[in-house]
Amino acid sequence: MNEINNLSGAVSALKGIAGVPTARLSDVGRAVRSLLETSGREAFADREALPARLRSLGLSEEDVYRLCLLSAVSGFEDLIDTGEPATQMELDRYAANAASTGLSRSVIMSMMAELTCAAGNTVCVSQLSSLPGPEQADAPAFVIPWRVYADDLRAVKAAFTKWKENGGPLPQDMLDQLWPLVHAGIAEAQYYMGYILLHGDETGGQEADSQEKGVELLTAAADAGNGPAASALGDYYYFKGGSENWGVAYDYYTGFAAPVLSEPQRRAMMDIFNHRRFNRILLQFSALLLAVLLVSVLWAPGAPVFSVMPAAGVAALVLAAALLVFGFIRHQNSPYGNVYYVPTGMFAIWAVYMFLRLVF
């Protein structure tokens, strides 16, 4: 488990991280790298000559316009500093400043990724925090465009799928490729590693700390919209059992996991849904029992033969009504909990009342 929190191998383990190969950059990244290699950061300081130089490198007018806008934003020099990586706080600050350009956040993030990669500064996070904590503010942080790790992730996916379907040992080179992507915040990589930690014997997946880390990674991936991660969490909470866990499982099954659910997972989702529905039926039946008790007290069938005992009847009504109200409130707060006690308790109250009438 030491590897889980160890970032020392992240930069060297992911191919192309220190100085991303030109082939993995977009047109923007290649143009920025070429400009940095030939003229340095000073090329972006010359606002008048910059558009023409960018066009000469084959960039479209749209990309030229975006780069010119972003190069005027405070903190741009930190992104393209080939000697000193930008820190988390610097990147967060630049992303906030760049919002004044009018470009969408997705465009800003994509362009920042290309700029940092072009400068040779890559890896650690795939998205910036809005409010970095003190422990991460001064730590190097980078954004990664998809093309940088696409090949690595495809290889991991193939190995993971083979392991999941056929079992067997997990290839060590797959784990070596996966951890840097996990630390980089890539949702798909978090799903693969989270699933492995939760179910794989090879990484100690049956240990409590491994399971906890696996659930943590799956939750991060599911929160980012990864359907397989959400379905895996649905299974985890479903088999864990209990009212609260079933509620969480149902939320995952019916959320991002819905399009990728397998047939067993659909049956599990229906089990949870039917359990909630059955609880409602039990409460409706309990309301019917309350009506029967009300009839027994107010109209007192058999009154000429059996004693009416109004005081006991009123007490029974109050207890039964309170139990029913409690059951409805409990069902609202915990729809998958056990409500068998409500009809059982109400029947017992009615039976005791009738027994008292018959005996006394």
C-alpha positions, 0 to 999 in steps of 0.5 A: 500500500506504500505505492498508493501515496507515493508520487515519486515515480509518477513523472518517469513512469508515464511515457513522454511526461518529461518533455512530451513528444512532439507527435503527442502535441496538437498543432497549438502545442507544436507551434508553442514548442517551436517558438520556445525552442527558437526564440524563448518566452520573449517571443510571446512578449512581442504582441505585434509580431506574435500573430504573424509568427503563429500563422507562419507556424501553421496555426488557424486564425482561431488558435492564433486569436486564443493564444494572443488572448491568453498570452496577455493574461497575468501568469502566462510566463509561468505556464511556458517556463521550461525551467521551473514548473508552475505550482498549483496556486499559480495554475489556479490563479492563471485559470481564474485570470484567464476567465476575463478573456471570455473564453470558456473554461474548457477551452482555457483548460485545454489550451493550458494543457497544451502550453504546459506540455509544450514547455515540457512541464507535465503531470500530476493533476487533470483539473485545477482545484478552485481553492487549493489547500495549503499543502498543495498550493506550492506543489508542482501541478500540471494539466494533461491533454488526452492525447498525451496518455491516450495510448497508455490508457488503451494498453491499460484497458486491454490488460484490465479487461483481460484480467477482469474476464479471465483472472490471472496475475495482473501485469506489473507494467500495467500497474506501472502505467496506471498509477501515474494516470491515477495520481493525475486524476484521470477518471478512467484510470481511477476506475481501473485501479479502484476496481483492482484494489477492491477485487484484486488479490494481487494488490492486497485487494482484500485488505481493509486499507486497500478496499478503502482506497479502492472505494475512494478511487471509484467514488472519485471516478463516479463523481467525474461521470465514469459509468463503470465506476458508478456501477462498481460502487452500486455493486459494492453497496448492494452486497454490503447490505443495509438500508443506507447502503441500499439507498446509496447503491440505488443512487449509483445504479440509476445515475451515471451507471444506468447506461452500462448496467449488466443484467445482474446489476439491473436485477439488483436495482429492481430488488432495491426498487421492489423492496422500497415498493413493498415497504410502501405496501406494508405501510398502506396495509398498516393504515388499513389496520388502523381503520379496523382498530378505529371501527373496533373502538368507535362502533364496537362490534359485538358491544351487546356481548362484549364490553366496550372499554373506551379508555383502552380503545382510545389508548390503543388508537393513540399507540397505533396512530403513533406507530404508523406515523413513526413508520411513515417518517422512518420510511421517508428518511430510510426508504429501504429500511425494515418496516415489518414492525409497523403492521406487526405492532399494529396488529398486536395492539388491535389483538390486545384491545380485542382480548381485553374486551373479550376477557374483561 
